[in-house]
Structures are given as C-alpha cells and as structure tokens.
C-alpha cells in the first residue's frame, strides 16, 4: 500500500485521525480493497483521499476530513483518472 504526500513536519498538531482510521471510515462507506491513500489539502481542508477497488472492479475515491473523520466526498473514478 502506498501512502503518498506524507510529510510529518507539515502535519504536526493538525492531524486528528490516523490513516488507518480514515481507511476504516472509507471501507464503511465503500466496501472493497484499499489501493492508495493520500493526505492532501482540498479547499483549505486537510483530507485523506482513500482509493478503494470494489469487488465489481470499480475504483472509488473517498475523501475524509482529517480533523473530524467526516466523509467529504465519494466519487467513482474512471480508469483514466486513477492510472494517470
């Protein structure tokens, strides 16, 4: 599993949930296999971007607020978006 964009100095005192907690939250919404996890800023909010492959071979991105653990967005990725 790949954890991209992880910079501990940047995250000091700002992160509230762990990557593992974000994965569990994401899997609660979209069952499947975790493919990739990023930590990124979206519109001024620190979010985990969790990519999940479903049993139907569809890839979903679940964005989770890193401070609150709330799901911000769920969207299906098309193959072109994910593999670029």
C-alpha positions, 0 to 999 in steps of 0.5 A: 500500500502506498501512502503518498504526500506524507510529510510529518513536519507539515502535519504536526498538531493538525492531524486528528485521525490516523490513516488507518482510521480514515481507511476504516471510515472509507471501507464503511462507506465503500466496501472493497480493497484499499489501493492508495491513500493520500493526505492532501489539502482540498479547499483549505481542508486537510483530507485523506483521499482513500482509493478503494477497488470494489469487488465489481472492479470499480475504483472509488475515491473517498475523501475524509476530513482529517480533523473530524473523520467526516466523509467529504466526498465519494466519487467513482473514478474512471480508469483514466483518472486513477492510472494517470 
